[in-house]
Amino acid sequence: MSYFWISLILGIVAGLANLFGGAIVSARPWSRTFLALFIALGSGFMLATVLTEMVPESLRLAPASAPALILLGYFIVHYFEHAWPAHFHFGEETHTDEFVNPRVAYTALAGLTIHTFFDGVSITAGFLISPWLGTVIFGATILHNVPEGFTVASIMVAARRSSRAGMAAAGVLGISRVIGVLGMALAHRWVEYGLALSAGVTLYVAASDLIPEVNKIRSPKYALTVALGVVLVLVMRYLFFNL
């Protein structure tokens, strides 16, 4: 199977994880521990993926331009998350009293959509370079998709929109990711630039969105879960290259 079909299928799977997160909002009450642990595991996995795989590979492929592109990717998400929405938490915590304005809810959705677009770019860029890199990037993506879908659906509900609107917003994130997959496939000649931009985006999401959410919870088990996410990447790397 070609890199394109693998990337497209996995992009769709990641979108379904967004929908599952959105469905949690309208389903029976779930323990916040469930989402918090997902965020902790995903943050460690993403941080290890970007620092041990994406950044080194970007520097190898484009040593002159990669540092600037990584910074650009980082600040693209920073801008859309902080210049558009009035206030936004990425993970399990959503302040409903601050999302009563529908305009704010939709600008928050726009910021998340930029991030999911680069999710798709990074998955395809990874598989263009190697099966290992594509696999580990997909793993980093899928682990934060459930909390991501939960967040965007919660924002819509807090903005006095229906649960159906929340599910539609989660679906928009999935579609954006597929567009990112298709875009990188069309621009495959510039894969080194796409990977570097995606590395900056992933670094921002892990270090500036997810880790701060985990740090709000004073419990050793969440710190250990972050460490588990890091260890998973290292173990997967060892098994992939030694078996």
N, C-alpha and C positions, 0 to 999 in steps of 0.2 A: 504494500500500500504506500502511495506517495506521501511526502510530507504534508501536502495540501489537504488531503482527505483526513489524515490523522489529526491535523490541527483543527480542521473544521468540526470533526466529530467531538473532539475534546472541548472546543469552544462552546458547542451546543450543550454538552454535559455540564460545563461550568454555569451556563445560563439556567439550566434546570435547578442547579443548587441555589441560584438567586431566587427562583420561584418558590423553592422549598422554604427559604428564609422568609419570604413574603407570606407564605401560607401559615407560618407559625403565628403571625400577628393575629390572624382571624380565626385560628383554631383555639382549642382549650388552652388555659394558662400553662405555660412552660416555666420550668425553673430557670432563673437567670444564670445559675451556675453552668447550665448546659452551654449557653452562648459565650459566657466568660471564658470557659475552658477552650472553646473553639478559637476565640480570639487570641488567647495566650499561646496555644499550639501553633496557630497560623503565623503569629508575629515572629516566633522563633524560627520557624521553617522559612519564612520569607526573608528574614534578615540573613540567615546563613546562606540561602540561595543567592541573594544579590551580592554578598560580600565574598563568597568563596567561588562562585561560578560566573555570574553575569558580568560583574565588574572586571575580573581578570580576563575573561574572554573578550570583552569590549576593548580593553587596552591592548590585547594581542592583535585583534583584527584592525583596529584604527587607533594606533598609539598617539597620533597627533591630535585627532579631533574628539576622541572618546571622553576625556575629562570635561570638556566644555559641553558636550551633548548630555552627559550624565547630570551635570548641574542644571542644564536646561530642562531635562525631564523632571527633575526634582521641583523646580520652581513653576513649571506648568501646572502641576497638581496643586501646589501651594497657592497659586493665584486663584484657580477656579474654586478651591474650597474656602478661601478666606476673603477674597475680594467680592465674590458674588453672594454667598449665603451670609446672613447676619451672624449666625452662630451655628456650629455644627459639630456633633460628635459622631465619629465613624462607627463605633462598636455597639455594645449592648445597651448603652445609656443614651436615651433620647429625652430631652427636656420638653415635654409636650406644651408647656405654657409659652415657649418661645417659638412655636411653629404654628401659631393661629393664623398667620397671614399666608394665604395660598401662594402668593408670589415668591415668598421666601422658600416655601416647600419646593417649588419648581426650579428655583435657582440652585437649591441643594441637589436636586436630581441632576441638573446639568453638570455640576461639579463631579458627581459620582460617575456620570456617563463618560466624561473625559478619561477618568481612571480605568473604567472597564474597557474602553476602546484600546488603551495601551496594554491591558491584559491580553487582548487578542493579538496585538502586534508582537508582544513578547513570546507568546506560545508559538506562533509561526516562526519567528526569528530563531527561537531555540531549536526547533526541529529542522530548520534550514542548515543549522551549524552541526548539530549532532543529535541522535536519539536520546542520549543521556540528558543534554541540556534542555531539550523540549520537555522531557518527562518531569524533571525536577521543577521546572518553571510551572508546568501544569499543576503539580502537587502544591506549590506555593499558592497558586491561584484558587484552587478548589477549597482550600482550608479557610479562606476568609469570605467565600461567596455566601455562605448561609447567614453569617452576621450582617453582611452587606445588604442582602435582600430583606432581612428583618428590619434594618435601619431605615431603608427607603420607604418600606411599607408603613412603618411607624410614623415617619414624617408626614405621609399623606393622611393618615388617620388623625394625627394631631392637628392638621390643617383643615379638619372637618370635611375631609373627602371620604368616600366609601371604601370599604375593604376591597372592592373591585378595582378602584383607582390605585390602591396600594399594590395589588397584584400586577396591574398594568405597568406601574412604575418599575417593579422588579423585572418585568418582561422587557422593558426598554433597556435596562442594564444588560440583559442577555443578548439582545439584538445588537447593541453597541459593541459588545465583545466579538460577535461574529463579523461585524463590519471591520473591526481591527484585524481579524484573521485574514479576511479577503484583501484588505488594503496592503498588508505586508506581503501576501502572496503575489499581488500585482507588482509590488515594488521590491521584489526579491533581490534585485541587483544591489540594493542599498541596505542589505541585511545588517551590516556592521553598524550603520547609523541607527537603524530601528532598534537593535539590541541595546545600544548605549542609551538612547532615550528611554527605553523601557526599564533599564537598570535604575535610572534616576527616579522614575515614577515608582517602581517597586520599593526603592530605598525610602522614599517619602512615606509611602503607605505603612511600611513596617515600622520605621523609626519615629515618625511624627504623628501617625494616626493610631496604630494598634498598640505599640508599647506604652504610650501614655494612658490608654484606657486600662491596660493591665495594671499599671502602677497605682491606679486609684484604689485597687482592692488590696487591703493589707492582709495577705495570707501567703504563707510559704508555698502552698500547693500551686499557685498561679505562676510564681517565679520558677518553680521546678518544671511546670508545663512548658514555659518558654524554653527552658534548657532542653527539654525533651524534643521540642521542634528542631532545635539546632542539631542535636544528636542524630535525629532521624535522617537529616540531609547527609551527615558524615557517614552514617551506616549504609545508606543507599549508595553513596559514592563508592564505598569500599566493595560492596557486593557487586555493583555494576561492573567495576573494572578488574575484579579479582576472581569472579566465578565464570 
